[in-house]
Structures are given as structure tokens and as C-alpha cells.
């Protein structure tokens, strides 16, 4: 939905593909053209690169934007697009391949003078004794990570030799199942640490810029939930050093189009290269709001061969932006996914509030794909103003029919340590937000329920509502006021 809106504004005809269960999805309704993939599981639909390319050929599609997930960082798909004469809106297959392997990426960054986490990669033939010996040199705790893939899969922390043995076996098994590659490596586990990433853009003419940082430390199981820019932790000097390192990282591989260089930052202000995401990130809107840019439009222009329209010095951020990811999941039950039909969907609106949504009322939330429903993004002149605006907007975000994490996000926004900017990647674990109790039900929920029941023609008499006394009425909002009064 996000990408299609920009393409259509640019006057580009937009086509999309869909699985059987997504035939009535919002992205299908809003695209200019839509073509079925057949089936429901990701492996038989949105991960079928050859099928997508066949459809593109049949319908004279000349470019593919891969989005945020699925095939967005798949070098084979990017190469297949090139072989078919279709423009892949992203970096080259060679760059995706070189940076997709975390071991290779770390070696490339070290050569480019980018700080990397102390670690050891070894080889596929190394046994547990050799790995244990290297882990002792690094110093416990260590982090065992899959060499391929991402998304938090194939990662385990080991505090000692016994835990290392278990972590190695688990990571290799999960990496083989998720990425078809069982290789792992070991690096120093840095905690507490912040997750800070820099947006980079490169063109085919050798120009590379960074678009400043995004703080992404509020995570659960290595998945980001809240993002903001600027980071509360970065001084101007540290921001300059990290931005320069991000540009060096991109230039070292001849990077083109959008990418993100991710770092860990410790309490002393030391930073270390984590990985490069060779795609547009889910959290890109906070960068757009502080710089006044449309990054998708910029991706398209660069893919068409245009140079970057600005230099580094011309990029001057303004204000503060925060993004919250709205998921269909139950925070009080261990964040179990929630499925079903959305009965009512009311997103907040107002100055400096943006909602990037993939659903609407009557949309079906299924078990097949990621449970993220929408992204709520706000901007303020300061972090305090942005927080106030986010709190206001979360209180007015109504989703009925599935359980969401909206109340959980409200609790995070209100936490004194978050308000103070004192966050790190284990913030949620340490503060036990998994047991957030239900809060007061907003008036909008009752109003939505009243509308859903067609306002009921029955007459009710209720007590005071917000200091007013309700009276018998047949107006369409009466049911909402009566329920609120009761």
C-alpha cells in the first residue's frame, strides 16, 4: 500500500500479485492491476520468484519493487529480474549477495575501516572444541549467529561453555531450516546496547549519502516495535562518526539505491557494525518526516538511472519522529498472534500524524503472514511533543475483531525510562510489558460498537456520561452514549 501510493502519485501504473486468501486484501483493491499467484502459504505464493517474473513478462511489467520482506533481499530474485530485462528497484544482485552473508559482510566492513564486533567465523569443518576455544578468547557471554538470513532467526546467547554447545546446535538447526545454510559464527555479546541504524542511499554515478539515524532499541525477540529519529543517545560528534562509517560501508561495496547500515552502541558510546539491510526498511517513514522526503520515489528515480538530487550537506533534519508498529497479537498472552475478521477499523488523524496501513474494516487477518496491521507515525518539533502526539494518537486507534498491541504500546510510551530516552535492546524484557492489563475502553470503541449494531432502535436510559445525563434518543450515536453511561 505504501509503495503503490507513491507510484500512482508519480503517474506509474501499479500492478500487484496476491494469494488466494488475499484476493480481497486492501492492496489488491487499490492497485491498478492485480494478478493471482494461487495458493496461500508464502512458499507457494510471495516467495515464488519465477512465478512473479512470469506474470511480469505476460503483462509487460518493466520494474519490480520488492517491498520490505519476502524476496526483498534475495540476490537470486534480483538477478532473475535483470536476466528477464526487468528493473529491480534495489541494489544489484552482487551487492545483495555480498552483504547477505554476515561473515563476508563483517570482513568487508573491517577492511573499509568500519568498527566490527570482536568475533570468530571459522569454517564449516570446525568442531565444537575449536569453537569453544575461540569463544573463551572472545570472552563470555557470546552470541552465536547464523551466517545467512536475518529477522532474528538463528541467534542464541551463550553465557558459558555448556550453553555454547546448546546454542551451536540450535542455531545450526534453525539456520538450516530457515535459510538452507547451517553456517554460524560467534561474536562478543554486547549488552546493554542500543540498536542504531543509518539510512543510506547510493546512485549509479558513485554518489552516496546517509540520511541520519533511527533508534530501534525497543525490540522483542530481535524484532523492532518502536523506532524514532533522532536517537536520544547520540551526540553531534558520535552522529558524525557513525554517519561517516555508514557511508564508507556503502561505498566499500558500490552500493546503489536504499539500504540501512545497522550498529550496536554501548554505554560508553563505542559503536560496532551489525549488518546491512539491502532494502527499504519498515521504519523508513520517521526518516521521511524529519527530512521531508519520499524515499520510495527516490528509489524509483535512482533505479531509472538518475543521480541523487542532493549532497550530504543539503540534508538537514528537522524535529523528532516516532513510529509504533500495530500488530494483531495479544501482549497479555505472550504476544500470541490474533486472527479473524476486522469488524471496525478507525485510525487516528490530525496534524503531523501518519498511518501506513495494510488493512481496513472487513479485512481478514490470517495465520499465513506477518501480523503487522499498520504503522503509526508522528512528528513533533521536539521528542516531548512527538511523544504527546503519539500518546494522543494511540488512544484514538480503534481496531475491533482482533486483539492488538495498542495498549501495550501505550504502556511503553508512558514508561518513565522510555520517556527519558534510556532504552536498550533488552528494555522490554527487563520491564515485563508482557503482562499489560486492559486499560479503560476509549469512547470511540463504544461508538464503533454502536454503529456495528446499527445503533439499536431500542430505548435506553443511562447514567451520566462525562458529566452529562443521557436521555432517551433514537439518534445513531445514542447506543454509544448509553453503553458508556452504563
Buried (B, 14 or more C-beta within 10 A) or exposed (E): BBBBBBBBEEEBEBBBBBBEBBEEBBBBEBBEEBBBBEBBEBEBBBBBBEBBBEBBEEEEBEBBBBBBBBBBBBBEBBBBBEEBEBBBBBBBBEBBBBBBBBBBBBBBBEEBEBBBBBBBBBEEEBEEEEBBEBBEEBEBBBBBBBBBBBBBBBBBBBEEBEBBBEBBBBBBEBBBEBBEBBBBBBBBBBBBBBBBBBBBBBBBEEBBBBBBBBBBBBBBEEBBBBBBBBBBBBEEEBBEBBBBBBBBBBBBBBBBBBBBBBBBBBEEEEBBBBBBBBBBBBBBBBBBBBBEBBBBBBBBBBBEEEEBEBEBEEBEBEBBBBBBBBBBBBBBEEBEBBBEEBBBBBBBEEEBBBBBBBBBBEBBBBEBBBBBBBBBBBBBEEBEBBBBBBBEBBBBBBBBBBBBBBBBBBBBBEBEEBEEEBBBBEBBEEBEBBEBEEEEEBBBBBBBBBBBEEBBEEEBEBEEBEEEEBEEBEEEEBBBBBBBBE
